[in-house]
Amino acid sequence: MTIRVGLVGYGLSGRVFHAPFIAKQAGMTLSRVCSSQRDTVLAHWPDVDVTADADALLTADDIDLVVITTPNALHYPQAKLALESGKHVVLEKPSVTQLDQIEALCRLAQQQGKVFTVYQNRRFDGDFLRLKSLVESGELGKLKHLDSRFDRFRPVAQNRWREQPGIGSGIFWDLGPHLMDQMLVLMGTPDWIHASVDSLREGSQAHDWFELELGYGKTRVRLGATLFEAGEMRRFNARFTDGAWQCFGLDAQEDALRAGEQPDQENYAAKRQRSVVYSAATQDDIHASEEHIAAGQYLNYYQQLTDAVLNNGPAPVSLRQACELVYAMALAMESADSGARQRWQYRSPF
């Protein structure tokens, strides 16, 4: 069986993070794209049917799987229509911003017997996979304090929908789901969350800065993003009982995809990230060794998705994980609004 895929939206997400992987994934074919940029789509994918009617694609009889990459306010109604029409659904992050909506979509997917999952591609970054291996192996002892950041230099507010007032707009809902999802995968659900979310740029109409603290017993995790980082970004700083690990820059896949590289070509995302391992025999005997991390593989997300649609394995992001992420993000916003630490009280029904 070949899974016929319809892609809704052909902005940065659809063009860079989805279309290349759908087209290169064995077992899938990119059949339709919904976009107002017909000529742009056909220039990249000349054999694809292009439509400007999203509802027509979401309900089409010749589509098995729908990938939704539209602005956030459209996610819930479009995913709901696709599931009601008997489609499997991939929803770009943030899936939704309300817990009742994500739970409703999960229940509908179960009722329809369809795969519903969220696109959390950063689980497949090489740097995160390296961190995960350090935590699981105990190579540096027990993790005690972790900083995970996604910083950029974008000091001037831009006129684009992600920076306009609206559902899920701003940097917190754009980059926050990546950082939060990684921690839920790595550490599980926290005991509590304490957050600060704000706008620091002149003329900003949406949040452009955040700092979150997550408590896990005697371990602390800090997540953050700023648009005023002009220097080298320290992506991770992980402190363990027997050493530390620091990683700089980003997984190479995003830049490679933006530059037009295809995930199946030779030397795809060949640039390696720099990181340093600090091994401590004692507090006075610390040895540093530099390493270079290969990029991860976003294609693995689509392989897991293919297997799930064909009933050969679980979805890359489970229904429980999808719900817990929305709850975590909403809890962080509650903390930011109140200025108080908020305890985790949610138990997913899935």
C-alpha positions in Angstrom: 0.0 0.0 0.0 1.2 3.5 -0.9 0.0 6.2 1.5 -1.4 9.1 -0.5 -0.5 12.3 1.3 -2.2 15.7 1.2 -0.1 18.7 2.5 -2.1 21.7 3.7 0.0 24.8 3.6 3.3 25.5 1.7 5.0 28.1 3.8 8.3 27.4 5.5 7.0 24.4 7.4 5.3 22.7 4.5 8.1 23.5 2.0 11.1 22.7 4.2 10.1 20.3 7.0 7.5 18.1 5.4 7.3 18.0 1.5 10.9 16.7 1.1 10.4 13.9 3.6 7.0 12.9 2.3 8.4 12.7 -1.2 11.5 10.7 -0.2 9.7 8.3 2.2 9.3 4.9 0.8 5.6 3.9 1.2 4.3 7.5 0.7 3.6 9.7 -2.2 2.9 13.5 -2.1 -0.4 13.6 -4.0 -1.8 17.0 -3.3 -0.8 20.4 -1.9 -3.1 23.1 -0.7 -1.6 26.5 -1.3 -2.3 29.9 -2.9 1.3 29.7 -4.4 0.5 27.3 -7.2 3.5 28.2 -9.3 5.9 27.9 -6.4 4.7 24.4 -5.5 4.8 23.2 -9.1 8.3 24.5 -9.5 9.4 22.1 -6.7 6.9 19.3 -7.3 5.6 19.4 -11.0 3.6 16.2 -10.7 1.6 17.2 -7.6 -2.0 18.4 -7.8 -2.3 21.9 -6.3 -5.5 23.3 -4.9 -6.4 26.5 -3.0 -9.4 24.8 -1.4 -8.3 23.3 2.0 -11.6 21.7 2.7 -11.6 19.9 -0.6 -8.2 18.4 0.2 -9.2 17.5 3.8 -12.2 15.6 2.6 -10.8 14.1 -0.7 -11.5 10.4 -1.3 -8.0 9.9 -2.8 -6.1 11.1 0.2 -5.1 8.8 3.1 -3.0 11.1 5.3 -3.3 14.8 5.8 -0.3 17.0 7.0 -1.5 20.3 8.4 1.0 23.2 8.4 -1.4 26.2 8.4 -1.5 29.1 10.9 -2.3 27.9 14.4 -5.9 29.2 14.6 -6.8 26.8 11.8 -5.3 23.7 13.3 -8.3 22.5 15.4 -11.1 22.9 12.8 -8.9 21.5 10.0 -7.7 18.5 12.0 -11.3 17.8 13.1 -12.6 17.9 9.6 -9.8 15.6 8.3 -10.4 13.0 11.1 -14.2 13.1 10.5 -13.5 12.5 6.8 -11.5 9.3 7.7 -8.0 10.7 7.2 -4.9 10.0 9.3 -3.6 13.4 10.5 -0.2 15.0 11.3 -0.6 18.4 12.9 2.3 20.8 13.0 3.3 22.2 16.3 1.8 23.9 18.3 -1.0 21.4 17.7 -3.5 23.6 19.6 -3.3 25.8 22.7 -6.3 24.4 24.6 -6.3 21.1 26.4 -10.0 20.4 25.7 -9.3 20.7 21.9 -6.3 18.3 21.9 -8.3 15.8 24.0 -11.2 16.1 21.6 -9.0 15.4 18.6 -7.5 12.4 20.3 -10.9 10.9 21.1 -12.0 11.5 17.6 -9.0 9.7 16.2 -9.6 6.7 18.5 -13.3 6.6 17.4 -12.3 6.8 13.7 -9.5 4.3 14.1 -7.0 6.7 12.6 -3.5 7.9 13.4 -3.4 11.4 14.9 0.0 12.7 15.8 1.9 16.0 16.2 5.1 17.0 14.3 7.8 17.1 17.0 10.8 16.8 14.7 13.3 18.0 17.2 13.2 14.7 19.0 15.3 13.6 16.0 18.0 16.2 16.4 21.5 14.8 16.8 22.3 17.0 19.8 19.2 15.9 21.7 19.8 12.2 20.9 23.4 12.7 22.2 22.0 14.3 25.4 19.5 11.5 25.8 22.2 8.9 25.5 24.2 10.6 28.2 21.3 10.7 30.6 20.2 7.0 29.9 23.8 5.6 30.0 24.8 7.3 33.3 28.2 8.0 31.6 28.5 11.3 33.5 26.4 10.2 36.5 23.0 11.6 37.3 21.7 14.7 35.6 21.2 17.5 38.1 20.9 20.8 36.2 20.1 21.3 32.5 19.8 24.5 30.4 18.2 24.0 27.0 17.9 27.1 24.8 16.9 28.1 21.4 18.4 31.6 20.9 18.6 33.7 17.8 19.4 37.3 16.8 16.2 38.8 15.5 16.2 42.2 17.3 13.6 43.8 15.0 10.0 42.8 15.0 8.7 41.5 11.7 5.3 41.7 10.0 4.4 38.1 9.7 1.6 36.1 11.1 3.7 34.4 13.8 4.4 37.8 15.3 0.9 39.1 15.2 -1.6 38.9 18.0 -3.6 35.6 17.8 -3.9 32.0 18.9 -0.6 30.4 19.5 1.4 33.3 18.1 4.8 34.5 19.5 8.0 32.8 20.3 6.7 30.9 23.3 4.2 28.9 21.2 6.7 28.7 18.2 9.9 27.5 19.9 8.5 26.5 23.3 6.9 23.2 22.1 10.2 22.0 20.8 12.0 22.6 24.1 9.2 21.4 26.3 8.5 18.2 24.2 12.2 17.2 24.4 12.1 17.5 28.2 8.9 15.5 28.5 10.6 12.8 26.4 13.8 13.0 28.3 12.6 13.5 31.9 8.9 12.7 32.0 6.3 15.1 33.5 7.7 17.6 36.1 6.6 18.2 39.6 6.1 21.9 38.9 6.7 24.6 36.3 7.6 28.3 36.9 7.6 30.6 33.9 8.2 34.1 32.7 7.0 35.1 29.2 7.4 38.6 27.8 7.9 41.0 24.9 11.3 42.7 24.9 11.6 44.1 21.3 10.3 47.6 20.4 7.0 47.3 18.6 6.5 43.6 19.4 2.9 42.5 19.2 3.5 39.0 20.5 5.8 37.4 23.0 9.4 37.3 21.9 11.2 36.0 25.1 10.6 33.3 27.7 12.3 31.5 30.6 10.9 28.3 32.1 12.0 26.3 35.1 10.9 22.7 35.6 11.3 20.8 38.9 12.1 17.1 38.9 12.8 16.2 42.6 16.4 17.3 43.2 17.0 18.1 39.5 16.3 21.4 37.8 15.7 22.1 34.1 15.6 25.6 32.6 14.2 26.2 29.1 14.5 29.6 27.3 14.7 31.6 24.1 15.7 35.1 23.3 15.9 37.0 20.1 18.9 39.1 21.3 21.7 36.4 21.1 24.3 37.8 18.7 27.0 35.4 19.8 27.3 31.6 19.6 24.3 29.8 21.0 24.9 27.3 23.7 22.1 24.9 22.8 22.5 22.6 25.9 24.5 22.9 29.1 24.0 19.7 31.1 25.5 19.3 34.6 25.8 15.8 36.0 27.2 14.4 39.3 30.3 13.2 37.5 30.8 15.9 34.8 29.1 18.1 32.3 28.2 18.3 28.6 27.9 21.5 26.6 26.7 21.7 23.0 26.7 24.7 20.7 24.7 25.8 17.6 21.9 23.8 16.0 21.4 20.4 14.4 22.4 21.0 10.7 19.2 19.7 9.2 17.3 22.9 9.2 20.0 24.9 7.5 20.5 22.1 5.0 16.8 21.9 4.1 16.5 25.7 3.8 19.4 25.6 1.4 17.5 23.1 -0.8 19.3 19.9 0.2 17.2 16.7 0.0 17.2 14.2 2.8 18.3 11.3 0.6 21.2 13.0 -1.1 24.9 12.3 -0.4 26.4 14.5 2.4 22.9 15.7 3.5 23.3 17.9 6.6 27.0 17.1 6.7 28.0 19.9 9.0 28.7 18.7 12.6 27.9 20.5 15.9 30.6 21.2 18.4 30.2 19.9 21.9 32.5 19.4 24.9 32.4 16.6 27.5 33.8 17.3 30.9 34.6 14.1 32.9 35.3 14.6 36.6 37.1 12.0 38.5 37.1 14.4 41.5 36.3 18.0 41.9 39.9 18.9 41.2 40.4 16.3 38.4 38.3 17.4 35.4 39.2 16.4 31.8 37.6 18.2 28.8 37.3 16.5 25.4 35.8 18.1 22.3 33.4 16.1 20.1 31.5 16.8 17.0 28.0 15.5 16.6 26.4 14.4 13.4 23.0 15.7 12.5 20.0 13.7 13.4 17.5 12.3 10.9 14.0 13.8 10.5 13.3 11.1 8.0 12.9 8.7 11.0 9.8 10.6 12.0 8.2 9.8 8.7 9.4 6.2 8.8 7.6 5.8 12.2 4.6 7.6 10.8 4.5 5.2 7.8 4.7 2.2 10.1 1.9 3.5 12.3 -0.4 4.1 9.4 0.3 0.6 8.1 -0.3 -0.8 11.6 3.3 -1.8 12.1 4.2 0.3 15.1 3.2 3.3 17.3 2.9 6.9 16.1 6.1 9.0 16.5 4.2 11.2 19.1 1.5 9.4 21.1 -1.9 10.7 22.0 -0.8 10.9 25.7 2.3 12.9 24.7 0.3 15.3 22.5 -2.0 16.0 25.4 0.7 16.4 28.0 2.6 18.9 25.9 -0.5 21.1 25.5 -1.1 20.9 29.2 2.5 21.8 30.0 2.5 24.8 27.7 -0.8 26.0 29.2 0.5 25.5 32.7 3.6 27.5 31.9 1.4 30.4 30.6 -0.7 30.1 33.8 2.5 30.5 35.8 3.7 33.4 33.7 0.3 35.2 34.2 0.2 34.6 37.9 3.9 34.9 38.7 3.7 31.8 40.8 5.0 28.2 40.5 2.3 25.8 39.3 2.2 22.2 40.3 1.6 19.5 37.7 -1.8 17.9 38.3 -2.7 16.4 34.9 -3.2 12.8 34.1 -3.9 12.1 30.5 -6.9 9.9 29.6 -4.9 8.3 26.7 
